[in-house]
Amino acid sequence: MKLECKKLCVSFNQIEILRSVHFSVEDGELVSLLGPSGCGKSTLLKTIAGLILPDKGDISIDGKSINQLPPYQRRTVIVFQDLRLFPNMNVEENIAFPLKIHGVNTETRLKEARRLLEKVQLGDLGKRKITQMSGGQLQRVALARALASNPKVLLLDEPFSSLDETLRQDMRNLIVQLHRELGIATVLVTHNPKEALMISDRISVMFDGGIVQDDTTRVLYQAPVNQAVADYFGEASYIEGRVVNGVFESRAICFPVSRPNGEYKAMFRPSAIRLISEPGDYEITEIEFLGEHCNITLQYMGVRLLLSVSTNEELQIGRKVSVEFDTARVVLFKNGS
């Protein structure tokens, strides 16, 4: 099974929401759509599900266009942020509802609902009213109802947004477990980069209605295509400089590179800069204690560096230190990118 979107365009009131989007999910993949609010993530999900019709472009599953199919015939199912469970039905009736509208008899559909309740770890709660369930339990009910449709593609629209951190972690673990077990192609919409890095096979980063980078989690973090993508995955140190005859030159550091001459920014993640205990030119200006480690900020001649160090280090504001750069992990951005 392969889901593929080609050159998708969607607009509302003459405002472009999706701009010629290319997006794909292979069989058994879990792909996150990541980006800030308003970038088009949920619109793309609803377009795949058939709830929004594209102005241009094509959506296909296994090479067959589904543009003209109504939502219930697409074998895609979406779990919304607000869940949309039926308050007049109990838990197992909610889960069994997709089977009911497909004409499955009562005994069979309730048996399947109970099986799915076990899958989402709510085995003994099938007779409860929806109003008696907690937020985390409701998320599980909505997920079980989606799976009852036996979808080819599972679409999750920020399913953890209303949960506290402990429940978010529980739901993340459950989705990863079910994904590994069932192998359903899954698309997760989120604006949380940590969440996307934790559970995805690939991440598609969206800005302003378009996908700017689609890669594995490791590549996205270590080799972002531009500074906007880099910043979305956490803080980094940027050093202004220029490449002259194969050497990056700056106030802070010089090292050989294979880039054309020009103005660049060198990006180093906090873990790519090491604190050296001997005195040096960099002054500690900020210390953020985070338990097992500290984030510290160093300043020297207009250069600002961010490091992550062990809390065993003897640190104090104003101390002068030296650093060592891991130039094998540097990312260079041409100025203006």
Disulfide bonds with the S-S distance in Angstrom:
none
